[in-house]
Amino acid sequence: MSVFSHSAFDGHEHVAFCHDAKSGLKAIIAIHNTNLGPALGGCRMWPYASDEEALRDVLRLSRGMTYKSAISNIKLGGGKAVIIGNHRTQKTEALLHAMGDFVESLGGRYITAEDSGTSVADMKTIGERTRYAGGVVEGTEHGGDPSPTTAYGTFVGLKAAAQYRLGRSDLQGLKVAIQGVGNVGFRLAKHLHDAGAELIVSDIFADNTERAARELGAKIVEGDAIFDQDVDVFAPCALGAIINDDTIGRLKAAVVAGAANNQLAEERHGELLRSREILYAPDYVINAGGIIDVYYQRTGGSAEALKTHVESIGDTLVQIFDRAAQTSTPTGIVANKIAEERFMKA
């Protein structure tokens, strides 16, 4: 399994592998860039089909975190961790302790936090073995879980995109298809429901969709039928690479705006969306609420300052949309240029 010649390798500073036979831990940590500060990014636990799939994911995700911190104007670099395994059946205290030892071994160059398949409780357990576990705040309502802030920032960004592309001053009756209604996706669905939107949802776990149907009145569709729905907005909130050659032609939405990372399978898919007049809210811009939250936890910023910073996601997206329209450039390319100007200069 080559790293340096891997298609997702982007000059990463450090890629580390860990196998702890006693606990069964198989994990990868990728540090993409630390020009702006230590690399911060979540720890994902997922039953990857292969080691290569896990490596691709961690390389793409860590790169995205560099861009996310830069576009959000926070002094952090980009990193990510993946644990290969089923978070519902294979997660143990010993495995999480081994992961904590792995994070600690990097001496603070990488700071971990929760992600798909991990929780605040898991970060507490990992934090028993490392000083570099974020997203844990005792005595607060959310305990340090950044998911609510990620969802709120995505909601703010979705509203901005809907207004820009559809001229919608409110979301009453807006039809939104949400792929993935887990921690972030369900919270986004709740914000949209409260704003009067009509929801269609899918998820690989039936209990997630059933909850959305029961509590939010969402319509459930199975599997990739979510791409075929006649909606205003498609909101990817699961895994990445779902905007690709097979799915773009099926989309009926005018806007793609969701919380998933690495939504475009390849950069060229941004141009395909643009050619179809589908407005794409770059994923690492719209879903930056979580890392902004963890940053404020580390720096001690106020709740009011955090909320203001997260709500600026909408303004950032409008700037990107304007610049993209003026230059006939995909929105993702515009966002990349802005972010690169910041972290490369540093």
C-alpha positions, -999 to 999 in steps of 0.1 A, spaced: 0 0 0 19 31 -13 15 64 5 37 89 -14 23 79 -48 -13 76 -36 -37 98 -55 -50 114 -23 -15 122 -10 -10 160 -10 24 167 5 12 154 39 37 162 66 32 129 85 12 97 81 14 72 110 0 37 113 -7 18 145 -15 -18 151 -21 -29 187 -26 -66 187 -38 -68 223 -67 -44 219 -72 -51 182 -66 -14 173 -58 -7 136 -56 30 130 -40 57 108 -33 93 117 -26 118 89 -12 153 95 -15 174 63 -2 208 72 7 226 105 16 261 91 -12 278 111 -10 256 142 -12 220 155 -33 197 133 -68 192 147 -93 168 133 -118 141 144 -112 104 150 -135 84 127 -143 47 135 -157 29 104 -158 -6 90 -137 2 60 -138 -25 33 -100 -24 29 -69 -8 43 -66 13 10 -101 27 16 -91 37 51 -59 54 39 -77 73 11 -103 85 37 -77 97 62 -56 115 36 -86 133 20 -101 142 54 -69 156 69 -63 177 38 -99 190 41 -92 200 78 -63 222 67 -85 240 43 -114 241 68 -93 258 95 -78 283 70 -112 293 55 -126 297 90 -97 320 101 -86 299 131 -50 291 141 -50 253 135 -36 229 110 -52 199 94 -52 163 106 -74 133 109 -75 98 124 -93 67 113 -99 35 133 -107 5 111 -137 -13 128 -174 -13 135 -181 13 161 -213 -5 172 -197 -39 178 -159 -36 181 -153 -5 203 -138 -13 237 -121 6 265 -88 -11 257 -90 -1 220 -97 35 229 -69 35 254 -45 22 227 -58 50 204 -50 75 232 -14 61 234 -11 65 196 -22 101 197 1 109 226 31 94 207 29 123 182 37 148 210 9 173 203 13 177 165 -21 161 162 -52 168 184 -81 145 181 -118 150 186 -150 131 180 -162 122 145 -184 96 128 -184 65 150 -169 82 181 -184 103 209 -176 127 237 -175 97 260 -150 81 237 -129 112 238 -129 111 276 -116 75 275 -90 84 249 -81 114 270 -72 91 299 -41 83 279 -33 115 260 -32 153 266 -44 158 231 -81 149 230 -104 178 223 -142 182 223 -146 174 260 -159 202 283 -172 192 317 -203 209 331 -218 221 298 -250 211 282 -233 194 252 -203 182 271 -180 195 244 -197 176 216 -192 198 185 -220 181 165 -247 206 175 -225 235 163 -216 216 131 -253 212 124 -261 248 132 -234 261 109 -246 238 81 -281 251 86 -268 287 84 -249 279 52 -278 260 37 -301 290 42 -275 313 26 -272 289 -4 -310 286 -8 -314 324 -7 -286 329 -32 -297 302 -57 -335 301 -52 -342 336 -38 -358 321 -7 -360 345 22 -373 317 44 -374 279 43 -411 274 46 -420 245 22 -384 241 10 -379 205 0 -347 190 13 -332 155 8 -308 146 36 -285 116 32 -275 105 66 -294 115 98 -269 106 125 -255 130 151 -252 160 127 -277 151 100 -306 147 125 -298 180 142 -297 197 107 -330 180 100 -344 194 132 -334 230 124 -349 226 89 -381 211 103 -385 239 128 -380 264 99 -409 247 79 -389 227 54 -402 194 40 -378 165 46 -368 133 28 -342 112 45 -320 81 40 -295 64 63 -277 30 64 -292 26 99 -330 21 100 -333 35 136 -319 68 124 -345 72 96 -373 60 118 -365 86 144 -365 113 117 -399 101 105 -414 98 140 -401 131 154 -399 153 123 -424 138 99 -397 130 74 -403 108 44 -380 78 43 -364 64 11 -340 35 9 -304 35 -2 -293 56 -31 -329 65 -41 -321 97 -21 -303 110 -52 -334 108 -74 -357 129 -52 -374 160 -67 -362 185 -41 -348 220 -39 -317 211 -18 -297 179 -15 -279 177 18 -252 150 21 -245 143 58 -229 108 56 -196 97 41 -178 114 12 -173 109 -26 -211 108 -32 -211 135 -58 -196 115 -87 -201 105 -123 -230 81 -113 -249 105 -91 -246 140 -107 -269 132 -135 -296 120 -111 -297 151 -90 -329 172 -94 -319 197 -67 -307 232 -75 -284 233 -44 -260 209 -28 -254 219 8 -247 194 35 -224 184 64 -205 155 49 -167 158 42 -152 154 8 -185 153 -10 -169 156 -45 -154 123 -56 -130 143 -77 -124 181 -81 -137 180 -116 -172 171 -103 -175 207 -91 -174 219 -127 -200 193 -137 -223 207 -109 -217 243 -122 -224 233 -158 -258 219 -146 -264 252 -127 -264 233 -93 -250 256 -66 -225 237 -45 -217 249 -10 -181 237 -5 -182 210 22 -153 222 44 -168 258 44 -204 249 54 -195 222 79 -168 242 97 -189 248 128 -175 218 147 -139 228 144 -147 264 152 -164 251 184 -134 230 194 -111 259 188 -132 281 211 -132 253 237 -93 254 236 -90 292 236 -117 300 261 -138 322 238 -173 331 248 -205 314 236 -216 347 220 -183 350 201 -186 314 190 -221 319 177 -211 350 158 -181 332 142 -203 302 132 -229 325 117 -202 341 95 -202 308 75 -232 322 56 -213 354 47 -182 334 37 -203 313 13 -219 343 -3 -184 357 -10 -174 324 -26 -206 323 -46 -201 358 -59 -165 353 -68 -173 320 -85 -201 337 -106 -179 366 -116 -151 343 -128 -172 313 -141 -153 291 -117 -166 262 -96 -172 272 -60 -149 246 -46 -119 260 -66 -127 295 -53 -128 283 -17 -95 264 -22 -77 295 -35 -89 316 -5 -78 289 20 -44 283 3 -37 320 3 -40 318 41 -22 286 51 5 287 25 14 323 33 17 313 69 
